[in-house]
Amino acid sequence: MARIILPLGQYTQFYWTVNVRSLMNFINLRADSHAQWEIQQYAIAIAQIFKEKCPWTYEAFIEYYYKGDLLS
């Protein structure tokens, strides 16, 4: 939403540091059908990276903590 005020050709870059607990909380809140569509897409992409980097933690997260409905 912040990019609305920028010109269309403007490139935006940022760095995000996060611990696993906060990452799981972000995915739990944003990879849900009640979240805004753009943030859902971002959360799904982040979840795929999380799944590749930490497969055991991701499996436990999906089985025991995730309450959304977009990830399987």
N, CA, C and O atoms as a CHARMM CRD file, in Angstrom:
* protein
*
  288
    1    1 MET  N      0.81900  -1.18800   0.00000 PROA 1      0.00000
    2    1 MET  CA     0.00000   0.00000   0.00000 PROA 1      0.00000
    3    1 MET  C      0.86800   1.26000   0.00000 PROA 1      0.00000
    4    1 MET  O      0.45300   2.30200  -0.50600 PROA 1      0.00000
    5    2 ALA  N      2.05700   1.16500   0.56000 PROA 2      0.00000
    6    2 ALA  CA     2.93000   2.33900   0.60500 PROA 2      0.00000
    7    2 ALA  C      3.39600   2.74200  -0.78500 PROA 2      0.00000
    8    2 ALA  O      3.75000   3.90200  -0.99600 PROA 2      0.00000
    9    3 ARG  N      3.40600   1.81800  -1.73700 PROA 3      0.00000
   10    3 ARG  CA     3.88600   2.13600  -3.07700 PROA 3      0.00000
   11    3 ARG  C      2.87300   2.92000  -3.89500 PROA 3      0.00000
   12    3 ARG  O      3.19800   3.37200  -4.99400 PROA 3      0.00000
   13    4 ILE  N      1.66200   3.09300  -3.39600 PROA 4      0.00000
   14    4 ILE  CA     0.64000   3.83100  -4.13000 PROA 4      0.00000
   15    4 ILE  C      1.10900   5.25200  -4.42400 PROA 4      0.00000
   16    4 ILE  O      0.82700   5.78200  -5.49900 PROA 4      0.00000
   17    5 ILE  N      1.81300   5.87200  -3.49500 PROA 5      0.00000
   18    5 ILE  CA     2.22400   7.26400  -3.67900 PROA 5      0.00000
   19    5 ILE  C      3.48600   7.39500  -4.53000 PROA 5      0.00000
   20    5 ILE  O      3.83700   8.50500  -4.93000 PROA 5      0.00000
   21    6 LEU  N      4.17400   6.29200  -4.81600 PROA 6      0.00000
   22    6 LEU  CA     5.38200   6.34200  -5.63700 PROA 6      0.00000
   23    6 LEU  C      5.03000   6.26900  -7.11700 PROA 6      0.00000
   24    6 LEU  O      3.99600   5.70900  -7.48300 PROA 6      0.00000
   25    7 PRO  N      5.88600   6.83200  -7.97100 PROA 7      0.00000
   26    7 PRO  CA     5.65900   6.67200  -9.41300 PROA 7      0.00000
   27    7 PRO  C      5.68700   5.18900  -9.79500 PROA 7      0.00000
   28    7 PRO  O      6.33800   4.38600  -9.12700 PROA 7      0.00000
   29    8 LEU  N      4.98300   4.82900 -10.86700 PROA 8      0.00000
   30    8 LEU  CA     4.86000   3.43100 -11.24800 PROA 8      0.00000
   31    8 LEU  C      6.19100   2.78700 -11.60300 PROA 8      0.00000
   32    8 LEU  O      6.35900   1.58500 -11.39900 PROA 8      0.00000
   33    9 GLY  N      7.13300   3.54700 -12.12500 PROA 9      0.00000
   34    9 GLY  CA     8.42300   2.98600 -12.51900 PROA 9      0.00000
   35    9 GLY  C      9.42400   2.89800 -11.38100 PROA 9      0.00000
   36    9 GLY  O     10.54600   2.43700 -11.59200 PROA 9      0.00000
   37   10 GLN  N      9.05500   3.32000 -10.19600 PROA 10     0.00000
   38   10 GLN  CA     9.96900   3.34200  -9.05100 PROA 10     0.00000
   39   10 GLN  C     10.18700   1.93800  -8.50500 PROA 10     0.00000
   40   10 GLN  O      9.22400   1.19900  -8.30000 PROA 10     0.00000
   41   11 TYR  N     11.43700   1.56500  -8.26700 PROA 11     0.00000
   42   11 TYR  CA    11.76600   0.25500  -7.71100 PROA 11     0.00000
   43   11 TYR  C     11.95500   0.39500  -6.20900 PROA 11     0.00000
   44   11 TYR  O     12.61100   1.32700  -5.74400 PROA 11     0.00000
   45   12 THR  N     11.38400  -0.52200  -5.45900 PROA 12     0.00000
   46   12 THR  CA    11.49800  -0.50800  -4.00800 PROA 12     0.00000
   47   12 THR  C     12.24000  -1.75500  -3.56200 PROA 12     0.00000
   48   12 THR  O     11.95300  -2.85600  -4.03200 PROA 12     0.00000
   49   13 GLN  N     13.19400  -1.58700  -2.65600 PROA 13     0.00000
   50   13 GLN  CA    13.95200  -2.70000  -2.12100 PROA 13     0.00000
   51   13 GLN  C     14.03300  -2.54100  -0.60500 PROA 13     0.00000
   52   13 GLN  O     14.22200  -1.43400  -0.09900 PROA 13     0.00000
   53   14 PHE  N     13.88700  -3.65600   0.11900 PROA 14     0.00000
   54   14 PHE  CA    14.04000  -3.59700   1.56500 PROA 14     0.00000
   55   14 PHE  C     14.61000  -4.91600   2.06400 PROA 14     0.00000
   56   14 PHE  O     14.55800  -5.93400   1.37400 PROA 14     0.00000
   57   15 TYR  N     15.14900  -4.88000   3.26000 PROA 15     0.00000
   58   15 TYR  CA    15.69400  -6.06300   3.92100 PROA 15     0.00000
   59   15 TYR  C     14.85700  -6.34600   5.15500 PROA 15     0.00000
   60   15 TYR  O     14.45500  -5.43200   5.87500 PROA 15     0.00000
   61   16 TRP  N     14.60100  -7.62400   5.38700 PROA 16     0.00000
   62   16 TRP  CA    13.74800  -8.02100   6.48900 PROA 16     0.00000
   63   16 TRP  C     14.51200  -9.03300   7.32000 PROA 16     0.00000
   64   16 TRP  O     14.94300 -10.06400   6.80200 PROA 16     0.00000
   65   17 THR  N     14.68300  -8.75300   8.59600 PROA 17     0.00000
   66   17 THR  CA    15.28400  -9.72700   9.51100 PROA 17     0.00000
   67   17 THR  C     14.18500 -10.17300  10.47200 PROA 17     0.00000
   68   17 THR  O     13.37500  -9.36900  10.93300 PROA 17     0.00000
   69   18 VAL  N     14.17700 -11.47200  10.76300 PROA 18     0.00000
   70   18 VAL  CA    13.09600 -12.00900  11.57300 PROA 18     0.00000
   71   18 VAL  C     13.56700 -13.29500  12.24500 PROA 18     0.00000
   72   18 VAL  O     14.40000 -14.01900  11.69900 PROA 18     0.00000
   73   19 ASN  N     13.03800 -13.57100  13.41500 PROA 19     0.00000
   74   19 ASN  CA    13.32300 -14.86700  14.02200 PROA 19     0.00000
   75   19 ASN  C     12.19800 -15.83900  13.63100 PROA 19     0.00000
   76   19 ASN  O     11.17200 -15.41200  13.10200 PROA 19     0.00000
   77   20 VAL  N     12.38300 -17.12300  13.88400 PROA 20     0.00000
   78   20 VAL  CA    11.43900 -18.13700  13.41600 PROA 20     0.00000
   79   20 VAL  C     10.06600 -17.97300  14.07300 PROA 20     0.00000
   80   20 VAL  O      9.04300 -18.14700  13.41200 PROA 20     0.00000
   81   21 ARG  N     10.03400 -17.64800  15.33700 PROA 21     0.00000
   82   21 ARG  CA     8.74600 -17.48100  16.01600 PROA 21     0.00000
   83   21 ARG  C      7.95300 -16.34300  15.38900 PROA 21     0.00000
   84   21 ARG  O      6.75700 -16.48900  15.13300 PROA 21     0.00000
   85   22 SER  N      8.60000 -15.22000  15.14000 PROA 22     0.00000
   86   22 SER  CA     7.91700 -14.09200  14.50700 PROA 22     0.00000
   87   22 SER  C      7.50600 -14.41700  13.07300 PROA 22     0.00000
   88   22 SER  O      6.44800 -13.98700  12.61200 PROA 22     0.00000
   89   23 LEU  N      8.33500 -15.16600  12.38100 PROA 23     0.00000
   90   23 LEU  CA     8.01000 -15.58600  11.02100 PROA 23     0.00000
   91   23 LEU  C      6.75300 -16.45900  11.01000 PROA 23     0.00000
   92   23 LEU  O      5.86900 -16.27400  10.17300 PROA 23     0.00000
   93   24 MET  N      6.68200 -17.40000  11.93500 PROA 24     0.00000
   94   24 MET  CA     5.49400 -18.25300  12.01500 PROA 24     0.00000
   95   24 MET  C      4.25500 -17.43400  12.36500 PROA 24     0.00000
   96   24 MET  O      3.17600 -17.70000  11.83500 PROA 24     0.00000
   97   25 ASN  N      4.38900 -16.45500  13.23600 PROA 25     0.00000
   98   25 ASN  CA     3.25900 -15.59500  13.58100 PROA 25     0.00000
   99   25 ASN  C      2.80300 -14.79800  12.35900 PROA 25     0.00000
  100   25 ASN  O      1.60300 -14.68000  12.11200 PROA 25     0.00000
  101   26 PHE  N      3.75100 -14.24900  11.59300 PROA 26     0.00000
  102   26 PHE  CA     3.41800 -13.50800  10.37800 PROA 26     0.00000
  103   26 PHE  C      2.66200 -14.39600   9.39000 PROA 26     0.00000
  104   26 PHE  O      1.62200 -14.00000   8.86400 PROA 26     0.00000
  105   27 ILE  N      3.18400 -15.59000   9.14300 PROA 27     0.00000
  106   27 ILE  CA     2.53200 -16.50000   8.19600 PROA 27     0.00000
  107   27 ILE  C      1.15400 -16.91200   8.69800 PROA 27     0.00000
  108   27 ILE  O      0.20800 -17.00300   7.91500 PROA 27     0.00000
  109   28 ASN  N      1.03800 -17.15900   9.98900 PROA 28     0.00000
  110   28 ASN  CA    -0.24500 -17.55500  10.56900 PROA 28     0.00000
  111   28 ASN  C     -1.30400 -16.47600  10.37200 PROA 28     0.00000
  112   28 ASN  O     -2.45800 -16.78100  10.07200 PROA 28     0.00000
  113   29 LEU  N     -0.91400 -15.22100  10.53900 PROA 29     0.00000
  114   29 LEU  CA    -1.86900 -14.12700  10.40300 PROA 29     0.00000
  115   29 LEU  C     -2.15400 -13.76700   8.95000 PROA 29     0.00000
  116   29 LEU  O     -3.29400 -13.46700   8.59600 PROA 29     0.00000
  117   30 ARG  N     -1.13500 -13.79400   8.11600 PROA 30     0.00000
  118   30 ARG  CA    -1.27000 -13.25600   6.76000 PROA 30     0.00000
  119   30 ARG  C     -1.57900 -14.29100   5.68200 PROA 30     0.00000
  120   30 ARG  O     -2.10100 -13.92700   4.62900 PROA 30     0.00000
  121   31 ALA  N     -1.27600 -15.56000   5.90900 PROA 31     0.00000
  122   31 ALA  CA    -1.62600 -16.60500   4.93700 PROA 31     0.00000
  123   31 ALA  C     -2.99400 -17.16000   5.31000 PROA 31     0.00000
  124   31 ALA  O     -3.15100 -18.34900   5.59100 PROA 31     0.00000
  125   32 ASP  N     -3.96600 -16.28100   5.30400 PROA 32     0.00000
  126   32 ASP  CA    -5.32400 -16.60800   5.69900 PROA 32     0.00000
  127   32 ASP  C     -6.28300 -15.89700   4.74700 PROA 32     0.00000
  128   32 ASP  O     -5.97000 -14.81200   4.25600 PROA 32     0.00000
  129   33 SER  N     -7.41200 -16.47500   4.48900 PROA 33     0.00000
  130   33 SER  CA    -8.35000 -15.89400   3.52600 PROA 33     0.00000
  131   33 SER  C     -8.93400 -14.56100   3.99700 PROA 33     0.00000
  132   33 SER  O     -9.52600 -13.84100   3.19300 PROA 33     0.00000
  133   34 HSD  N     -8.78500 -14.21800   5.26400 PROA 34     0.00000
  134   34 HSD  CA    -9.29700 -12.95000   5.77300 PROA 34     0.00000
  135   34 HSD  C     -8.31600 -11.80300   5.58900 PROA 34     0.00000
  136   34 HSD  O     -8.67900 -10.64500   5.79800 PROA 34     0.00000
  137   35 ALA  N     -7.09300 -12.09800   5.20800 PROA 35     0.00000
  138   35 ALA  CA    -6.08700 -11.05400   5.00400 PROA 35     0.00000
  139   35 ALA  C     -6.23600 -10.45100   3.60900 PROA 35     0.00000
  140   35 ALA  O     -6.86500 -11.03300   2.72500 PROA 35     0.00000
  141   36 GLN  N     -5.64300  -9.26900   3.43600 PROA 36     0.00000
  142   36 GLN  CA    -5.65600  -8.60800   2.13600 PROA 36     0.00000
  143   36 GLN  C     -4.92900  -9.47800   1.11000 PROA 36     0.00000
  144   36 GLN  O     -3.92700 -10.11300   1.43900 PROA 36     0.00000
  145   37 TRP  N     -5.42600  -9.51200  -0.13200 PROA 37     0.00000
  146   37 TRP  CA    -4.90800 -10.41000  -1.16500 PROA 37     0.00000
  147   37 TRP  C     -3.40700 -10.23100  -1.37900 PROA 37     0.00000
  148   37 TRP  O     -2.69100 -11.22600  -1.49200 PROA 37     0.00000
  149   38 GLU  N     -2.91200  -9.00600  -1.43900 PROA 38     0.00000
  150   38 GLU  CA    -1.49500  -8.76000  -1.69500 PROA 38     0.00000
  151   38 GLU  C     -0.62300  -9.36000  -0.59700 PROA 38     0.00000
  152   38 GLU  O      0.40700  -9.96700  -0.89300 PROA 38     0.00000
  153   39 ILE  N     -1.01700  -9.20100   0.66100 PROA 39     0.00000
  154   39 ILE  CA    -0.22100  -9.73700   1.76300 PROA 39     0.00000
  155   39 ILE  C     -0.35500 -11.25300   1.82700 PROA 39     0.00000
  156   39 ILE  O      0.56300 -11.92800   2.29200 PROA 39     0.00000
  157   40 GLN  N     -1.48400 -11.80700   1.36700 PROA 40     0.00000
  158   40 GLN  CA    -1.62300 -13.26500   1.27500 PROA 40     0.00000
  159   40 GLN  C     -0.57100 -13.82200   0.32200 PROA 40     0.00000
  160   40 GLN  O      0.09500 -14.80900   0.63200 PROA 40     0.00000
  161   41 GLN  N     -0.42400 -13.19100  -0.82900 PROA 41     0.00000
  162   41 GLN  CA     0.54000 -13.65600  -1.82400 PROA 41     0.00000
  163   41 GLN  C      1.96500 -13.56200  -1.29000 PROA 41     0.00000
  164   41 GLN  O      2.78200 -14.45400  -1.52100 PROA 41     0.00000
  165   42 TYR  N      2.25600 -12.48800  -0.58000 PROA 42     0.00000
  166   42 TYR  CA     3.57600 -12.31600   0.02900 PROA 42     0.00000
  167   42 TYR  C      3.81400 -13.39100   1.09300 PROA 42     0.00000
  168   42 TYR  O      4.90000 -13.96900   1.14600 PROA 42     0.00000
  169   43 ALA  N      2.83300 -13.66400   1.92600 PROA 43     0.00000
  170   43 ALA  CA     2.96800 -14.66900   2.98300 PROA 43     0.00000
  171   43 ALA  C      3.14700 -16.06500   2.40700 PROA 43     0.00000
  172   43 ALA  O      3.90900 -16.86100   2.95500 PROA 43     0.00000
  173   44 ILE  N      2.46300 -16.37600   1.31800 PROA 44     0.00000
  174   44 ILE  CA     2.61900 -17.68400   0.67800 PROA 44     0.00000
  175   44 ILE  C      4.03400 -17.83200   0.12500 PROA 44     0.00000
  176   44 ILE  O      4.64500 -18.89300   0.25200 PROA 44     0.00000
  177   45 ALA  N      4.55200 -16.77200  -0.48500 PROA 45     0.00000
  178   45 ALA  CA     5.92800 -16.81900  -1.00400 PROA 45     0.00000
  179   45 ALA  C      6.93500 -16.98100   0.13100 PROA 45     0.00000
  180   45 ALA  O      7.89000 -17.74800   0.00400 PROA 45     0.00000
  181   46 ILE  N      6.73400 -16.27200   1.23000 PROA 46     0.00000
  182   46 ILE  CA     7.62200 -16.39500   2.39500 PROA 46     0.00000
  183   46 ILE  C      7.51800 -17.80100   2.98500 PROA 46     0.00000
  184   46 ILE  O      8.52400 -18.36200   3.41900 PROA 46     0.00000
  185   47 ALA  N      6.32100 -18.37100   3.00500 PROA 47     0.00000
  186   47 ALA  CA     6.13100 -19.72900   3.52900 PROA 47     0.00000
  187   47 ALA  C      6.90300 -20.75000   2.69500 PROA 47     0.00000
  188   47 ALA  O      7.44500 -21.70900   3.24500 PROA 47     0.00000
  189   48 GLN  N      6.96100 -20.56100   1.38700 PROA 48     0.00000
  190   48 GLN  CA     7.72400 -21.46700   0.52900 PROA 48     0.00000
  191   48 GLN  C      9.21600 -21.40300   0.84500 PROA 48     0.00000
  192   48 GLN  O      9.88900 -22.43300   0.86600 PROA 48     0.00000
  193   49 ILE  N      9.73200 -20.20900   1.08800 PROA 49     0.00000
  194   49 ILE  CA    11.14100 -20.05300   1.47600 PROA 49     0.00000
  195   49 ILE  C     11.37600 -20.70900   2.82300 PROA 49     0.00000
  196   49 ILE  O     12.37100 -21.40900   3.01100 PROA 49     0.00000
  197   50 PHE  N     10.46700 -20.48700   3.76300 PROA 50     0.00000
  198   50 PHE  CA    10.54900 -21.09400   5.09000 PROA 50     0.00000
  199   50 PHE  C     10.56000 -22.62100   4.98300 PROA 50     0.00000
  200   50 PHE  O     11.32400 -23.29300   5.67600 PROA 50     0.00000
  201   51 LYS  N      9.70900 -23.16100   4.11100 PROA 51     0.00000
  202   51 LYS  CA     9.63200 -24.61400   3.91000 PROA 51     0.00000
  203   51 LYS  C     10.94000 -25.17100   3.35300 PROA 51     0.00000
  204   51 LYS  O     11.36200 -26.25800   3.74700 PROA 51     0.00000
  205   52 GLU  N     11.58300 -24.44300   2.44300 PROA 52     0.00000
  206   52 GLU  CA    12.85200 -24.88600   1.85900 PROA 52     0.00000
  207   52 GLU  C     14.00500 -24.82400   2.86100 PROA 52     0.00000
  208   52 GLU  O     14.85100 -25.71800   2.89300 PROA 52     0.00000
  209   53 LYS  N     14.03700 -23.78000   3.67100 PROA 53     0.00000
  210   53 LYS  CA    15.16400 -23.55500   4.59200 PROA 53     0.00000
  211   53 LYS  C     15.04600 -24.34600   5.89300 PROA 53     0.00000
  212   53 LYS  O     16.05800 -24.78400   6.44000 PROA 53     0.00000
  213   54 CYS  N     13.83400 -24.53300   6.39000 PROA 54     0.00000
  214   54 CYS  CA    13.62100 -25.21000   7.67500 PROA 54     0.00000
  215   54 CYS  C     12.48200 -26.22200   7.54300 PROA 54     0.00000
  216   54 CYS  O     11.40600 -26.00200   8.09800 PROA 54     0.00000
  217   55 PRO  N     12.69100 -27.31500   6.82600 PROA 55     0.00000
  218   55 PRO  CA    11.57000 -28.23000   6.54200 PROA 55     0.00000
  219   55 PRO  C     10.93900 -28.85700   7.78100 PROA 55     0.00000
  220   55 PRO  O      9.71600 -28.98000   7.84000 PROA 55     0.00000
  221   56 TRP  N     11.72800 -29.25300   8.76400 PROA 56     0.00000
  222   56 TRP  CA    11.15500 -29.87800   9.97100 PROA 56     0.00000
  223   56 TRP  C     10.32500 -28.87700  10.76300 PROA 56     0.00000
  224   56 TRP  O      9.22600 -29.19100  11.22000 PROA 56     0.00000
  225   57 THR  N     10.85100 -27.69300  10.91700 PROA 57     0.00000
  226   57 THR  CA    10.12300 -26.65700  11.65000 PROA 57     0.00000
  227   57 THR  C      8.84400 -26.28400  10.91900 PROA 57     0.00000
  228   57 THR  O      7.80500 -26.07300  11.54500 PROA 57     0.00000
  229   58 TYR  N      8.91800 -26.20200   9.59100 PROA 58     0.00000
  230   58 TYR  CA     7.74000 -25.88000   8.79600 PROA 58     0.00000
  231   58 TYR  C      6.65500 -26.94600   8.95300 PROA 58     0.00000
  232   58 TYR  O      5.47900 -26.61800   9.10900 PROA 58     0.00000
  233   59 GLU  N      7.04500 -28.21400   8.91200 PROA 59     0.00000
  234   59 GLU  CA     6.07100 -29.29000   9.07600 PROA 59     0.00000
  235   59 GLU  C      5.39400 -29.22200  10.43700 PROA 59     0.00000
  236   59 GLU  O      4.17800 -29.38700  10.53900 PROA 59     0.00000
  237   60 ALA  N      6.18100 -28.98000  11.48600 PROA 60     0.00000
  238   60 ALA  CA     5.60900 -28.86100  12.82700 PROA 60     0.00000
  239   60 ALA  C      4.70000 -27.63800  12.91900 PROA 60     0.00000
  240   60 ALA  O      3.64300 -27.68700  13.54900 PROA 60     0.00000
  241   61 PHE  N      5.11100 -26.56000  12.29700 PROA 61     0.00000
  242   61 PHE  CA     4.29900 -25.34100  12.27400 PROA 61     0.00000
  243   61 PHE  C      2.94400 -25.61500  11.63100 PROA 61     0.00000
  244   61 PHE  O      1.91500 -25.24300  12.19500 PROA 61     0.00000
  245   62 ILE  N      2.91800 -26.25100  10.47300 PROA 62     0.00000
  246   62 ILE  CA     1.66800 -26.53500   9.76700 PROA 62     0.00000
  247   62 ILE  C      0.78600 -27.48600  10.57700 PROA 62     0.00000
  248   62 ILE  O     -0.43100 -27.31300  10.63900 PROA 62     0.00000
  249   63 GLU  N      1.40300 -28.48200  11.19000 PROA 63     0.00000
  250   63 GLU  CA     0.62700 -29.48400  11.91500 PROA 63     0.00000
  251   63 GLU  C      0.06200 -28.97600  13.24300 PROA 63     0.00000
  252   63 GLU  O     -1.07100 -29.30100  13.59800 PROA 63     0.00000
  253   64 TYR  N      0.85200 -28.17300  13.98500 PROA 64     0.00000
  254   64 TYR  CA     0.45700 -27.83500  15.35000 PROA 64     0.00000
  255   64 TYR  C      0.07600 -26.37300  15.58600 PROA 64     0.00000
  256   64 TYR  O     -0.60900 -26.07900  16.56500 PROA 64     0.00000
  257   65 TYR  N      0.49600 -25.45300  14.72300 PROA 65     0.00000
  258   65 TYR  CA     0.30700 -24.02900  15.04700 PROA 65     0.00000
  259   65 TYR  C     -0.52400 -23.27400  14.01500 PROA 65     0.00000
  260   65 TYR  O     -1.29200 -22.38500  14.38400 PROA 65     0.00000
  261   66 TYR  N     -0.39300 -23.59600  12.76500 PROA 66     0.00000
  262   66 TYR  CA    -1.03700 -22.83300  11.69600 PROA 66     0.00000
  263   66 TYR  C     -2.55000 -22.98100  11.76400 PROA 66     0.00000
  264   66 TYR  O     -3.07800 -24.09200  11.82000 PROA 66     0.00000
  265   67 LYS  N     -3.24400 -21.83400  11.75900 PROA 67     0.00000
  266   67 LYS  CA    -4.69800 -21.82900  11.85200 PROA 67     0.00000
  267   67 LYS  C     -5.35300 -21.26700  10.59200 PROA 67     0.00000
  268   67 LYS  O     -6.58000 -21.19300  10.51600 PROA 67     0.00000
  269   68 GLY  N     -4.54700 -20.87000   9.60200 PROA 68     0.00000
  270   68 GLY  CA    -5.08500 -20.30500   8.37200 PROA 68     0.00000
  271   68 GLY  C     -5.63700 -21.39000   7.45200 PROA 68     0.00000
  272   68 GLY  O     -5.70000 -22.56800   7.80400 PROA 68     0.00000
  273   69 ASP  N     -6.03400 -20.94500   6.25400 PROA 69     0.00000
  274   69 ASP  CA    -6.64300 -21.88700   5.33000 PROA 69     0.00000
  275   69 ASP  C     -6.03700 -21.85200   3.92700 PROA 69     0.00000
  276   69 ASP  O     -6.61500 -22.42400   3.00200 PROA 69     0.00000
  277   70 LEU  N     -4.89200 -21.19800   3.74500 PROA 70     0.00000
  278   70 LEU  CA    -4.29900 -21.10800   2.42000 PROA 70     0.00000
  279   70 LEU  C     -3.14100 -22.06700   2.19700 PROA 70     0.00000
  280   70 LEU  O     -2.83800 -22.39900   1.05200 PROA 70     0.00000
  281   71 LEU  N     -2.49800 -22.51200   3.24200 PROA 71     0.00000
  282   71 LEU  CA    -1.36800 -23.43600   3.11000 PROA 71     0.00000
  283   71 LEU  C     -1.83500 -24.85000   3.42500 PROA 71     0.00000
  284   71 LEU  O     -2.71400 -25.05600   4.26100 PROA 71     0.00000
  285   72 SER  N     -1.24000 -25.80900   2.75200 PROA 72     0.00000
  286   72 SER  CA    -1.64100 -27.19000   3.03900 PROA 72     0.00000
  287   72 SER  C     -0.51900 -27.95600   3.68100 PROA 72     0.00000
  288   72 SER  O     -0.67700 -29.13700   3.99200 PROA 72     0.00000
